[in-house]
């Protein structure tokens, strides 16, 4: 028997990167306004609304990045360019790019 179920570990890492790690980003880079920054980082998870246009909506064997339109490489390029803006736009960019990295590691780390 394995020490820790890989499915449980995958789920923990996924939700840690989506919900807990942004707290650290907010506290380190936006200490004076960390609550606002954290809420903006959480709001970037709305990017997953593009999953509603897929059939099936969720497929564990499908990589989100490169498949859904808000997870496309073109969209990721726009998110990267948003890093060069100041204020909330930069926070949104950080959240979206963290989301894409989380989805990438989710698929490639665990399915290959």
N, C-alpha and C positions, 0 to 999 in steps of 0.2 A: 504494500500500500504506500502510495506517495505521501510525503510529509504534508504537502498542501496541494489540493486539487487545482489543476491549471485553469479550469474554468472559473473557479473562485478568484484566483490570482488575476486573471485577465479582467474580470469584472471590477475587482478592487482597483487595479491600475487605471482602468478606463474612467471610473467615476472619481478617483483621486485627481487625475489630470483635468477633469472637467469642472470639479467643484472645490477641491481643496487647494491645489496648486495655484489657482488664480488669487487666492487669499494672500499667498506669499508674494506674488507679483505686485499686488496692490499695496501691501505693506512695505515692500522694499523700494518700489519706484514711485509710489504715490502716497507716501506716509501721511501727509497733511490732509489728504482727501481720500483715504483708502476705501471707505465704505462706498462712496460714489464710484470709484474705479472698479471695485469688486462687482457692484451691480451691473455696470456696463459690460464687464468681462462675462458675467453670467448671461446677460442679454444676448451676447453674440451666439449663444447656442440656438437661437432662433434660426440660424443658418440651416439647421436640420429640417426646416419646413419643406425643403426641396425633396425630401424623402417621400413626401405625400404624393408626388407625381410619378413615382416608380411603381412597378408591379413585379414582384411583391414590394410592399413598402419597406420591409426589412428582410435582407438576405444575408445571413452570417458568412456566406462564401463569396460575397461581392464586396469589393473595395469601394467605399464611398467616394474617395478622392479619384477624380477622373471619370466618375460615372454620373453623379448628380450635378445639375448645372451650377449650383452655388458652391460645389466642391470641385469644379473644373479647374484645369490648369490656368485658363484665362482669368477666372475669378481669383485664383490664388495670386496671380501676377498683380491684379488690382489691389488685393489686400496688402501685398508687399509694398506697392507704391504709396499706400495710405500711411505707411510708417513715417514717411517724410513730412507729413502734416503734423501740426501741434494739437495739443488738447485732446478732446474726446475722440477725434478721428484716429489718433495714434493708439489710444486705448482700445478702440474697436478693432483696429488692425492687429494688435497684439492678441486680442481674444480670438479673432478669426484664424490667425495663423497657428495659435496654440491648438485650436480645435482641429485644424487640418493635420497637424503633427500627431495629435492624439488618434485621429482616425487612421492615419498612415501606420502608426505603430501597432494599432489594434489589428489591422489586417496583416501586415507583413511580418510582424513579430510572432503572431500566433497561427497564421495559416500557411507559413512556409518553413 
